[in-house]
Amino acid sequence: MGTSSETLHEVSNISQGQPVEGRRRTRRLPRTSAWVGYAFIAPNFLGFAIFTLLPLIFALVVSFTQWDVTSGLEGIHWVGVQNFIDLLRDANFWESARITAVYIGFSIPLTLIFGLLAALALNGPVFGRAILRFIFFMPYITNSVAIATIWLLLYHPTYGPINAALRALGLQNVPGWLVSSQWALPALIVLNIWGGVGYNAIIYLAALQEVPQELYEAASIDGASSWTRFHAVTLPFLTPTIFFLLVTGFIGASQGFGVINLMTQGGPGRSTTVLSYYIYQNAFQFYHYGYAAAMAWVMFLVVLALTMLLWRVQRRGVFYS
């Protein structure tokens, strides 16, 4: 009888809109689970706050100052927006912005295209496919110092195998590559494409596995050509992957520094001085920390704005199955 009376009491509570004991317990579970989740992400968030968020805020404050770092914190003098005004008048800044735009404008589209072609080739019945996938991915995981050393040898104007091959083909006026202000930037673009194609191909390959095979079968029954099957079936399913690689590649290329520093140091002249390297020069070679911070924040805002623009554009062109 006790059990039945408790059941009737719970039914009465439910009819009156009052929670029962069991419901109160289930309502507390999501809160507990949330705190467990917060505990798991706390170390990562703490690292982000210490090594990313606080430096960003500090750089924003420094961008409104003129800082003689040799004098410590006492060498910080407030100048307001003067650094940003000087930046707009700096011809070297605009030249670096142009070089960065050329570097990104050629590297990213070509990397996406060659990565897709490599993925389509490796997705078929190719002998040694697993080994080829590993070989394509190796440049992405190889140390940048090793990559720079190898390509310095390849690009050597006199003894490099690239120019040796060009001479063997009958070309006499071979490019100077990294010692030529005309060819240094194209050489770095080629290197950037080579380093990114393998990563893009692996991501494309994962996306190709998700394309429904029955759609290919239906297209084949309808007599669709290979190009029609690619354009009507494969490409729409790859648009989320293309968008992901476009955004991450754009952000990564805009921050390109390591290989440029190792191979050209922004030269010859200023032919390969991208914005990230120009910021480095102002901060650690010329000790203009306030000016470098202002430039870094302008670059950050431009990259953020362009990324948000890509997010808005993708609503029309990206197909989510």
C-alpha positions, 0 to 999 in steps of 0.5 A: 500500500505504501508503494501505491500511495507513493505512486499516486502521490507522484502522479498527483505531483505530475498532474499539478506540474510539480517535479518528482524526486527522480526528475530533480535528480535528472535535472542535476545531472547536466550541471554535473556533466557541464562542470566535468566538461569545463574541467577537461577544457580548463588546461587548454583554455588556461594555455590559450589565456596565458599564451594567446589572449594575454599577449594579444591584449598586451600587444594592443596596449603596446601598439599605442606606445613607443617602447624602448625595450632596453629601458624595461617597462619604464621605456614605454611612452604613450603616443596614442594612434601615432603608430597607426598613422605612421603605418598608413604612410609607410611605403614599405608596409604597403609593399609588404602587403602587396607581396603578401597578397601575391604570395597568398593569391597564388599559393592557396588556389594552386595548393587546393587544385593540385591537392584535389588532383592528387586526391582523385589520383590516389583515390583510385586503384593505384599500385602502392597507394598507401605508400604514395599517400605517406610520401605525399604527406611527408612534406607537411610533417617534415621539419622546416629547417630540413625543408629549407636546407634541401630547397636551398640546394635545389634552387642553387643558381649554379650547382642546383639540380633544377637549373641543371635540368633546365640547362639540359633541356637547352635553356641558357638563361636559367633563373637565379631563383633565391638570389634574384628579386624577380624569381625569389617570390615565385620560388617560395610560392612553389615551395609553399604549394609543394609543402601543402599539397600532401596535407590537402590531398589527405583531407580530400581523400577523407572527404571522398570516402563520404560521397555516396556510391549509389549516386555514382551508380545512378549517374553511370546508369544515366550515361553521365560522363566522368566530368559530369559525375565529378561536377554533379556528384563529387564536387558538391560533397567536397565543398565543405572540405574545400572551404575548410582548407581555404580558410585554414590555408589562408590564415596559415599563409598570411602568417608565413615566416619560418621558411622565408626567414631561413631561406631569403630573410626577406630578400633579395632587396625586399622582394620576399618581405611579407607582412609577418616578416616585416613585423618581425624586422620592426620588433626584433631588428629595429626594436620598434615594438610599438610600431610592430604591435600596431602593424600586427593588430592591423594584420590581425583585423584584416585577416579576421575580416577576410575570414568572416567574409569567407564565412558569409560567402560559404553559405551560398556555395557550400553544400552540406549533405 
